[in-house]
Amino acid sequence: MADIKIHREHDLGLSRAREIAWAWAEQAESKFDMACTVLEGKTSDTVEFVRSGVKGQLIVAPDHFELNAKLGLLLGAFKGQIEREIEGALDALLTAEPAKKKAAGKKSKAG
């Protein structure tokens, strides 16, 4: 078995981090045929995901995301590619966030 561990710091707070995590889960479900379950907590959430050959969780905290996944024997051979794909999807959602903040700031200044 191969393990994937990804950590990303952010300053979004729990509410916005939840929205991003749920968007990531929706992408994982549609693009990779994952079954995702969100377990909400007071101080953090856990998105559990599973499909044949993959099982893991994404911890959603006010200041970071922590993804841990275990790949089965067959998918373990593609660990690098899978890890890059997951990082890319998560990073794209996080990169889009500052652009949303800037656009909202311009609207409020203009209004």
C-alpha positions as CSV (number, residue, x, y, z in Angstrom):
1,M,0.0,0.0,0.0
2,A,1.1,3.5,-0.8
3,D,0.3,6.5,1.4
4,I,-0.5,10.1,0.3
5,K,-0.2,12.9,2.8
6,I,-0.9,16.5,1.8
7,H,-1.0,19.5,4.1
8,R,-2.1,23.0,3.1
9,E,-2.1,26.0,5.4
10,H,-4.8,28.7,4.8
11,D,-6.4,31.6,6.6
12,L,-10.0,31.1,5.5
13,G,-11.6,30.2,8.8
14,L,-13.8,27.1,9.3
15,S,-16.9,28.3,7.4
16,R,-15.1,29.1,4.1
17,A,-12.8,26.1,4.5
18,R,-15.9,23.9,4.7
19,E,-17.2,25.3,1.4
20,I,-13.9,24.6,-0.3
21,A,-13.7,21.1,1.1
22,W,-17.2,20.3,0.0
23,A,-16.4,21.6,-3.5
24,W,-13.3,19.4,-3.5
25,A,-15.5,16.4,-2.4
26,E,-17.9,17.1,-5.2
27,Q,-15.1,17.1,-7.7
28,A,-13.7,13.9,-6.2
29,E,-17.1,12.3,-6.5
30,S,-17.7,13.3,-10.1
31,K,-14.2,13.0,-11.5
32,F,-12.9,10.0,-9.6
33,D,-16.1,8.2,-8.7
34,M,-15.4,8.6,-5.0
35,A,-18.0,8.2,-2.3
36,C,-17.6,11.1,0.1
37,T,-19.1,11.6,3.5
38,V,-18.8,14.8,5.5
39,L,-18.6,14.6,9.3
40,E,-19.1,18.1,10.7
41,G,-17.6,19.0,14.1
42,K,-17.4,22.1,16.2
43,T,-13.8,22.9,15.5
44,S,-13.1,20.9,12.4
45,D,-14.7,18.6,9.8
46,T,-13.7,15.3,8.3
47,V,-14.4,14.4,4.7
48,E,-14.1,10.7,4.3
49,F,-13.6,9.3,0.8
50,V,-13.5,5.8,-0.6
51,R,-13.6,3.9,-3.8
52,S,-12.1,0.7,-5.0
53,G,-8.4,0.9,-4.2
54,V,-8.5,4.2,-2.3
55,K,-9.5,5.1,1.2
56,G,-8.8,8.4,3.0
57,Q,-9.9,11.5,4.8
58,L,-9.5,15.2,4.5
59,I,-9.4,17.1,7.8
60,V,-10.9,20.6,7.4
61,A,-9.6,23.0,10.1
62,P,-9.9,26.8,10.4
63,D,-6.3,27.2,9.4
64,H,-5.3,24.1,7.4
65,F,-6.3,21.1,5.3
66,E,-4.8,17.7,6.1
67,L,-5.4,14.9,3.6
68,N,-4.3,11.3,4.2
69,A,-5.1,8.5,1.8
70,K,-4.1,4.9,1.4
71,L,-3.8,3.5,-2.1
72,G,-4.3,-0.2,-2.8
73,L,-1.8,-2.3,-4.6
74,L,-2.9,-1.5,-8.1
75,L,-3.3,2.2,-7.6
76,G,-0.1,2.4,-5.6
77,A,1.8,2.2,-8.9
78,F,0.3,5.6,-9.8
79,K,0.9,7.3,-6.5
80,G,2.8,10.2,-8.0
81,Q,0.2,11.0,-10.6
82,I,-2.7,10.6,-8.1
83,E,-0.9,12.8,-5.6
84,R,-0.3,15.5,-8.2
85,E,-4.0,15.4,-9.3
86,I,-5.2,15.7,-5.7
87,E,-2.8,18.6,-5.0
88,G,-3.8,20.3,-8.2
89,A,-7.5,20.2,-7.4
90,L,-7.0,21.4,-3.8
91,D,-4.5,24.1,-4.8
92,A,-6.8,25.3,-7.6
93,L,-9.7,25.8,-5.1
94,L,-7.3,27.6,-2.7
95,T,-5.8,29.8,-5.4
96,A,-9.3,30.8,-6.6
97,E,-10.1,32.0,-3.0
98,P,-7.8,35.1,-3.0
99,A,-9.3,36.1,-6.4
100,K,-12.8,36.0,-4.9
101,K,-11.7,38.1,-1.9
102,K,-10.2,40.7,-4.3
103,A,-13.3,40.9,-6.4
104,A,-15.5,41.2,-3.3
105,G,-13.2,44.0,-2.0
106,K,-13.5,45.9,-5.3
107,K,-17.3,45.7,-5.2
108,S,-17.5,47.0,-1.7
109,K,-15.2,49.9,-2.4
110,A,-17.1,50.8,-5.5
111,G,-20.4,50.6,-3.8
